[in-house]
Amino acid sequence: MKALKQLLFLIKNDPRVKRLNELENVIDHSKKTKQIHEEVKQLQKALVRAKNNGIDYSSVEREYQAAYATLLDHPLLIEYLDLLSEINDDLQFLSENIEKGSEIKIPND
């Protein structure tokens, strides 16, 4: 249990996680930025549903591409999505290694 608490502490205090939380707070308090982010997320979901159901998704894909292009005009959203991807990759790596029973070395700080 000590190792788990230590791991959670390290994750919570990782500078990237702290920055992600800051960006999330800024995004949540900016109506325009939040709207763009939500639109892209909803269109991603619609695109996946259309692909999975064998529906012609070309119109949804065009809408998604247009919304994503708008998102690219917002550096905070780009930074947020990049950090989110990095952190998710790290968490996936940790999860896979825990499931395998691999030993994960936690630095003593």
N, C-alpha and C positions, 0 to 999 in steps of 0.2 A: 504494500500500500504506500510505503514511503516513496518508492520509485515512481508510482503513478502521480502522487502529489508533486513530486519534483518535476516530472515531465509536464504536467499541466501548468505549473508555475513558469517553466521555461517557455512554453508555447504562449502563454498569456503575456509574458514580458518580452517576447521577441519584438525588436523594433519594427519589423514588417507588419506584425499583427497590430501593434499600437497605431501605426500609420494607417492601416486599413480601417481601423475603428474611427480614426479622425476623419478620413475621407468619407466613410459611411455617414457620419454625423453631418458633414457639410452637404453631401448629396441629399440626405433626408430633409434638410432645411432649405434647400434651393428648389423651389417649385418647378422651374424649367428643367434643371438637371435631372431631378427625380422623374419628371414626366418622360424625358428622353430615354432614361434608363429603363423605366417600366415598359415603354412602348417596344423597345428592342427585346426585352425579356418575353413579352407577350407574343411578339412576332416569331421569336425563336420557337416557342411552344407550339404555335400554329403551324410552323414549318415542319416540325418534327411529327406532329399529328397527321398532317397531310401526307408526308412521306410514308409514314407507317400504315396509313389507310389506303395507300395506292391512289390517292387523289392527285390531280394535276396541281402542282404547287408552284408553278411558274409565277403566277400573280403574287402569291404570298412571298415568294423569294425576292421579287422586285421591290415589294414594300419593305421587306427586311433589309435589303441592301441600301435602300434610300435612308431608312432610319439609322442604320449602322454608320452610314457616311456622315450623318448629322452628329452622331455620337463621337465620331473621330475629331470633330471640331472642339471637343471639350477635354482638355488635358487631364482634368481631375478624374473624369470617367475612365479615361485610358489608363491612368495610373492605378485607379481602383481595380479595374478588371485584370490588369497585369499582376498586381499583388494578390488578388483573389486566386488567380490561376497558380501562381507560385506556391501559395500557402496550401491550397488544395492538393497540389502535387506532393508537397512535403507530408501532409497528413495521410495521403494515400500510401506513400512509402512507409511511414510509421505503422500504419494499420496492417499492411501486408507483412511486414517483418514481425509484428506482434503475433499475427495469426500463424506464421510459420514457426514461431517460437525462437526466432533469432534474438541473439543478445544485442540490445541497443545500449551503447555506452552513453551515459549522461555525464557531462563534465561536472566536476565538483567546483562550484563557485563559492 
